Each structure stands twice: as structure tokens, then as C-alpha cells.
């Protein structure tokens, strides 16, 4: 599964495009965000990606969870979003 890393300076529209493309091709994607600004950008991207998927009759489901990321210097807590495509509900 592909993992997208989101920062506080990431552009939500660009992330949303990547999410939509990966959901169309692979059906699932994972995002990781560290810090409140990054989580904010990730959530915005999920909302935008839903709009990108409507033409394909797809919607998405995201499950957030906390994960520990270990770097040589320190241990950080990230929010991981496991995202998968589902058929869109009839309008």
C-alpha cells in the first residue's frame, strides 16, 4: 500500500489528487501526518478527494489512528489515515 506523507505546508489539492489517483488504481492508500497543521492539511485533502471521486462513482472511508514513528533522534507520534475506496451511494 502506498504511503503519502503530509506536512503542514502540503497543498491539499495536490494531496487530494494523489489520493484520488491511488484509490482509483489500487483501491487504498495510507497517509501519515505529524502535528496539528499536517493533520489539518490531510483532513482537507480527504474532503477534496471525495469530490474528485464522484465522477467515478466512488467514495472513500478513512480510519485514523495514532502510530509511533521512531527516528534516530526521537520517537514521534503521527496520525495515520488508512483510506479505502467504496462504491458511492446512489444520489
Beta strands, then each sheet from edge to edge (+ up, - down):
strand 1: 3-6
strand 2: 28-33
strand 3: 58-70
strand 4: 75-87
sheet 1: 1+ 2+ 4- 3+
end
